[in-house]
Amino acid sequence: MNKQINVTQSSMPDFSEYVEEIKELWESHWLTNMGAKHNQFEKELQEYLNTSKIKLFVNGHMALESIIGACHLTGEVITTPYTFISTTHAIVRNNLQPIFCDINSEDYTIDTTKIEELITEKTSAIIPVHVYGNICNVKEIDRIAKKYNLKVIYDAAHAFGETYNGKGVANFGDASMFSFHATKVFNSIEGGAVTYKDEGLTDILEGMKDFGILDYESVPYIGNNSKMNEFQAAMGICNLRHLLGEIEKRKLVVERYFMWLKDIDGIKLNRPQEGVKQNYSYFPVVFDGYRKTRDEIYDSLEKNNIYARKYFYPLTTDYECYEGRFHSQYTPIAKKISKQILTLPLYANLEISDVDRICNIILN
Ligand SMILES: *Cc1c(COP(=O)(O)O)cnc(C)c1O
């Protein structure tokens, strides 16, 4: 049997580098609650993302849930169902009503021509997703948000470190959420962050992730507990040192996939967007009119011990927890793409010969 290939493999520093990084923790005995590693990592990320304000969280989901809560949104929020379930959960868990807008079939981000018709007097925000690292139509979203006085919070979990027309992705909208989960292009084991513009959110976000505690005798917010610990931050510090090299290696994998699959009838690849410096986080392929279906390709890969992912299938609206509440027939393009999409294995240490083997299975 061929070796198992998964859709991703976590980037890790050398064991000795990580050990060196966490050594000080045995001296300080300070393991969590905004320790030295946490603060160093936060500072490094602020520079890397080229943003003025950032707060770290235990994971991306809690970062998103917390920033939505901190913005005191009400009523309805416009978002897309073509995302990881976290985006929809974060809205619903804040007692808001998600209103699902369709995606466009070019880059799978929110179709900005369909946002305005969904706006009502109850709408308070737009929460779009830079899916697969494809940057949303930020200019148009900005125009709509200004016109209707809406907040914009980006789920930028896939877009870490990218730039658009030279501007860091963290600088669009009112806030952006990033995920440093083990399966992402950059990881701190688990981890996440919020970047934001309004200085007034600083205290709320800090309180939010620490039970709403301001000081020992004051708890002004009903917070959660989502602080990033020192071991996570240490992993993030190490991985950040090597990130550019990892992205370069991912790029070679993506170029190899393109070489094999770019001119095949019925296979649609995720084309690079103009003006975007990519992070090569995912390699989604749409099988539309190909001689095999997405599910058949998925099965043949699996028989060869290769585990691609149907990412994103099903739509978040179609999970059983939302049965009878949300309806995917109003987002037909998202529905169609979700049945045709397959995300192929992509990680820094994926061997080019394995890419060749994967493509050979798809093509033959
Ligand atoms: C990974 C991810 C999240 C959640 O991030 P975690 O760090 O895993 O909590 C949210 N949205 C999207 C689009 C993601 O891919």
The ligand as an SDF file (V2000), in Angstrom:
LIG
                    3D

 15 15  0  0  0  0  0  0  0  0999 V2000
  -10.3350   27.2280   10.5500 C   0  0  0  0  0  0  0  0  0  0  0  0
  -11.4530   28.1550   10.2850 C   0  0  0  0  0  0  0  0  0  0  0  0
  -12.1580   28.7890   11.3120 C   0  0  0  0  0  0  0  0  0  0  0  0
  -11.9670   28.4670   12.7670 C   0  0  0  0  0  0  0  0  0  0  0  0
  -10.6710   28.5830   13.2030 O   0  0  0  0  0  0  0  0  0  0  0  0
  -10.1360   27.6770   14.4120 P   0  0  0  0  0  0  0  0  0  0  0  0
   -8.7940   28.2490   14.7080 O   0  0  0  0  0  0  0  0  0  0  0  0
  -10.0750   26.2700   13.9190 O   0  0  0  0  0  0  0  0  0  0  0  0
  -11.0830   27.8190   15.5530 O   0  0  0  0  0  0  0  0  0  0  0  0
  -13.1340   29.7110   10.9660 C   0  0  0  0  0  0  0  0  0  0  0  0
  -13.4180   29.9870    9.6950 N   0  0  0  0  0  0  0  0  0  0  0  0
  -12.7910   29.3740    8.6730 C   0  0  0  0  0  0  0  0  0  0  0  0
  -13.1440   29.7450    7.2640 C   0  0  0  0  0  0  0  0  0  0  0  0
  -11.8110   28.4170    8.9400 C   0  0  0  0  0  0  0  0  0  0  0  0
  -11.2200   27.7740    7.9240 O   0  0  0  0  0  0  0  0  0  0  0  0
  1  2  1  0
  2  3  1  0
  2 14  2  0
  3  4  1  0
  3 10  2  0
  4  5  1  0
  5  6  1  0
  6  7  2  0
  6  8  1  0
  6  9  1  0
 10 11  1  0
 11 12  2  0
 12 13  1  0
 12 14  1  0
 14 15  1  0
M  END
$$$$
